[in-house]
Amino acid sequence: MLFKILVLIFLSGLIFSNKADAKWLNEEILKNKEGNSREIKQELKKKLTPLQYKVTQENGTEAAFKNEYWDNKEAGIYVDIVSGEPLFSSLDKYKSGTGWPSFVRPLEPSNLVYVEDWALFSKRVEVRSKKGNSHLGHVFPDGPPPTGLRYCMNSAALKFIPVGALEVEGYSKYKKLFEE
């Protein structure tokens, strides 16, 4: 229990104070890319499916148990569908019973940003990708050991890279995680 409290205190220090800060981050990311934000949004609408766009760019949520990765048991890593940032490993995925892919920890903690979320009239912690600023899902303090956390993610925000494709896709440094 003490560990959970310490983890939550740590996470709270990483959380932006509100949605305005998350909007600011999104605008800063867009400013630093070539072209203007309208052009980038149009590019994303072409690249992503309507559901992927709604989830990653409009903070949407896909249906439980009716998404691509909720029951995926294949070995590999999950990356941001927009930026390709490595986010989670199948080694940290577990069956949470929620109908969404859930993980006990991120693969690359520095690739995540935490934002205070009051959208459903209670405080939650939204998880976003750092480079892509994609809405990924939320983190909750009700997960299993060793972290006690449940990173509940939307499949539509993720791309799965199987172990056999890590090298070809440019993620060869993660191959060693799956070698016994």
C-alpha positions in Angstrom: 0.0 0.0 0.0 2.8 2.4 0.9 4.4 1.7 -2.5 1.1 2.6 -4.3 1.0 5.9 -2.4 4.6 6.7 -3.2 4.0 5.9 -6.9 0.9 8.1 -7.0 2.8 11.0 -5.3 5.5 10.6 -7.9 2.9 10.6 -10.8 1.2 13.6 -9.3 4.4 15.6 -9.7 4.4 14.7 -13.4 0.8 15.7 -14.0 0.0 18.9 -15.8 -2.4 21.0 -13.7 -5.3 21.0 -16.2 -6.5 20.5 -19.7 -5.4 24.0 -20.7 -1.8 22.9 -20.1 -2.4 19.8 -22.2 -3.8 22.1 -25.0 -0.8 24.3 -24.7 1.5 21.3 -25.1 -0.4 20.2 -28.2 0.0 23.7 -29.7 3.7 23.8 -28.9 4.2 20.4 -30.5 2.3 21.5 -33.6 4.3 24.8 -33.7 7.6 22.9 -33.8 6.6 20.7 -36.7 6.8 21.9 -40.3 3.7 23.6 -41.7 0.8 24.9 -39.6 -1.5 23.0 -37.3 -4.4 22.9 -39.8 -2.1 21.1 -42.3 -0.9 18.7 -39.7 -4.5 17.8 -38.6 -5.4 17.2 -42.2 -2.4 14.9 -42.6 -3.4 13.0 -39.5 -7.0 12.6 -40.8 -5.6 11.0 -43.9 -3.1 8.8 -42.0 -5.5 7.6 -39.3 -8.8 5.8 -39.3 -11.7 7.9 -38.0 -11.6 6.0 -34.7 -7.8 6.5 -34.3 -8.2 10.2 -35.0 -11.1 10.5 -32.5 -9.2 8.7 -29.8 -5.7 10.3 -30.2 -6.7 13.8 -31.3 -10.1 14.3 -29.6 -9.6 12.3 -26.4 -12.1 9.7 -27.4 -12.5 6.2 -26.0 -13.1 3.0 -28.0 -15.6 0.3 -27.0 -14.4 -2.2 -24.4 -13.9 -5.8 -25.6 -14.4 -4.6 -29.2 -10.9 -3.3 -29.9 -7.8 -4.7 -31.6 -5.5 -5.4 -28.7 -7.6 -6.0 -25.5 -6.9 -9.8 -25.7 -3.6 -9.8 -27.8 -1.2 -12.3 -26.3 1.5 -12.0 -28.9 5.0 -11.0 -27.8 6.2 -7.5 -28.9 5.9 -3.8 -28.1 3.2 -1.2 -28.5 4.0 2.2 -30.0 2.1 5.4 -30.4 0.1 5.2 -33.7 0.9 8.8 -34.5 4.6 9.3 -33.6 5.9 5.7 -33.3 7.2 6.4 -29.7 7.8 3.1 -27.9 5.2 3.0 -25.0 4.5 -0.5 -23.6 5.8 -4.1 -23.8 3.7 -7.3 -24.0 5.8 -8.5 -21.0 4.0 -5.9 -18.8 0.5 -6.5 -20.3 -2.0 -8.3 -18.2 -5.7 -9.4 -18.3 -7.5 -6.7 -16.3 -11.0 -7.7 -17.2 -11.8 -4.2 -18.4 -11.9 -4.9 -22.1 -8.9 -2.6 -22.9 -5.2 -3.4 -23.1 -3.7 -2.9 -19.7 -0.1 -2.7 -18.6 1.6 -2.5 -15.1 4.3 -0.1 -16.3 5.5 1.8 -19.4 8.3 0.5 -21.5 9.8 4.0 -21.8 8.5 6.2 -18.9 10.0 9.3 -20.5 7.7 8.9 -23.5 4.6 9.5 -21.4 3.0 12.7 -20.1 0.4 12.7 -17.3 -2.5 15.2 -17.3 -5.1 15.7 -14.6 -8.5 14.8 -16.1 -11.9 15.8 -14.6 -14.0 14.9 -17.7 -16.2 12.4 -15.9 -16.7 14.5 -12.8 -14.0 12.8 -10.9 -10.3 13.1 -10.9 -8.4 10.7 -13.2 -4.9 10.7 -14.6 -4.8 10.9 -18.4 -1.8 9.4 -20.2 -0.5 11.0 -23.4 2.5 10.3 -25.6 5.2 13.0 -25.2 6.2 13.5 -28.9 2.9 12.8 -30.6 0.7 14.3 -27.8 -1.7 11.5 -28.5 -4.4 10.7 -26.0 -3.6 7.0 -25.0 -5.9 6.3 -22.0 -5.6 6.6 -18.2 -3.6 5.2 -15.4 -5.3 3.9 -12.2 -3.9 2.8 -8.8 -5.7 -0.6 -8.9 -3.3 -2.7 -10.8 -1.4 -5.9 -9.8 2.1 -6.1 -8.3 4.8 -5.1 -8.7 3.6 -1.5 -9.4 0.0 -1.6 -8.3 -0.8 0.5 -11.4 -3.1 -0.2 -14.3 -2.3 1.7 -17.5 -5.6 1.3 -19.3 -5.0 2.1 -23.0 -7.0 2.5 -26.1 -6.0 0.0 -28.9 -6.8 2.7 -31.4 -3.9 4.8 -30.1 -1.4 2.0 -30.4 0.4 0.1 -33.1 1.6 -3.4 -32.1 5.1 -4.4 -33.3 5.6 -8.2 -33.0 9.0 -9.4 -31.8 9.8 -10.8 -35.3 9.3 -7.3 -36.8 11.1 -5.2 -34.3 14.3 -5.0 -36.3 12.6 -4.2 -39.6 10.4 -1.6 -38.0 13.4 0.2 -36.3 12.9 -1.1 -32.8 15.8 -3.6 -32.6 17.0 -2.4 -29.2 13.9 -4.0 -27.7 14.5 -7.4 -29.1 16.8 -8.3 -26.2 13.8 -8.0 -23.8 12.3 -11.1 -25.4 15.4 -13.3 -25.6 15.7 -15.9 -22.8 
